[in-house]
Amino acid sequence: MNAGDSPAEDLSPAERRLTEHLELLRASSPAVSPGLVPRVIRGVRWQRAIRDPLVLVGAVAAAVAEGLSLLFKPPVGRS
C-alpha cells in the first residue's frame, strides 16, 4: 500500500456502500424509548424462568418417543 492510498480505495463497490450506510447509522443513533429497558428485562426474566421446565419436557418427550420406538420395533432376526 502506498502512502497516498486510502483504505476506501481497497473496498469493492458493495463494501463502499455498506460503509456509507454504517456511517449514516453511526451519525444518527436512534432515540431509546424509556420503556424499552424494562420490557427487555421482563422478557429475559420470563424466558429464563421457563427455560428449565421446557428443557425437561423436551427430554421427557424424547425419552417417551425412544421408548415407544423400541417397544414397537420388530424383533431382530424374525421375519
JOLIN-V127110 format. One record per residue. SS is DSSP state (~ for helix, > for strand, _ for the rest). PSI is psi in whole degrees, -180 to 180 (999 if undefined). BURIAL is + if it has 9 or more other ideal C-beta (glycine too) atoms within 8 Angstrom, else -. Layout:
[[SS/PSI/BURIAL] [SS/PSI/BURIAL]]
This chain:
[[_/130/-] [_/167/-] [_/-30/-] [_/-12/-] [_/137/-] [_/155/-] [~/-26/-] [~/-25/-] [~/-22/-] [~/-9/-] [_/148/+] [_/166/-] [~/-39/-] [~/-41/-] [~/-36/-] [~/-44/+] [~/-42/-] [~/-41/-] [~/-40/+] [~/-43/-] [~/-42/-] [~/-36/-] [~/-40/-] [~/-43/-] [~/-39/-] [~/-36/-] [~/-34/-] [_/84/-] [_/144/-] [_/153/-] [_/137/-] [_/129/-] [_/149/-] [_/-25/-] [_/-2/-] [~/-49/-] [~/-48/-] [~/-36/-] [~/-42/-] [~/-43/-] [~/-42/-] [~/-43/-] [~/-43/-] [~/-41/-] [~/-46/-] [~/-31/-] [~/-39/-] [~/-39/-] [~/-33/-] [~/-9/-] [~/-51/-] [~/-46/-] [~/-36/-] [~/-38/-] [~/-41/-] [~/-46/-] [~/-41/-] [~/-41/-] [~/-41/-] [~/-43/-] [~/-40/-] [~/-40/-] [~/-42/-] [~/-44/-] [~/-42/-] [~/-41/-] [~/-43/-] [~/-38/-] [~/-35/-] [~/-37/-] [~/-42/-] [_/5/-] [_/134/-] [_/146/-] [_/147/-] [_/135/-] [_/-13/-] [_/141/-] [_/999/-]]
